[in-house]
Amino acid sequence: MKIGELSLKTGVSIRSIRYYEEKKLIYPKRLENGYRIYSEKDVERVKAV
């Protein structure tokens, strides 16, 4: 899922999700075009933070 979907599922802002990634709290996969792809595991991690 993309960052907007993750934000909707968790209620966490897109800026906060990017901050969590910057601080190495979550590790999204990246597509060839650079887009971040988040898994259900990332949903659980964001909810835990």
N, C-alpha and C positions, 0 to 999 in steps of 0.2 A: 504494500500500500504506500501511497505517497504521503508526504508530511501533513498535508491538509486533512487527509483521512485519519491519520494518527491523532492529530489535534482534536478532531471531532469525537473520536472514540474515547479519548482520555480526559478531555476538558482542559488540556494544557495548551498554552499558546505556542504558536509556531516558533516564536523567538526563544521561548524556554526550551523547546525541543532541540533547537540548534545549539543552545548553550550547553545542554546535557551532552550533546555529541562532542562539543569543544572540550568539555571536561572529562571525556572518555567514560561517561556513565552509560551510554548506549553506543552501539556499533552498527549503523545501517549499512547494507550493501549498496554499492554504487553501480549503476548501469554504465555502458560505454559512453553515453552522452553526459554523464556526471550526475544524473538524477539519483537521489537517495531513495532506497526502497526499504521499508520497515516491515518486520515480521510480527507475528502475534507475540513472540518472545519480547520484542521491543515494547509492545503495548503494556505487558506486565511490568517491565522495568520502569517505564515512565510512570505508571500508576504507583509503583513502590517508592519513587522519589518524592 
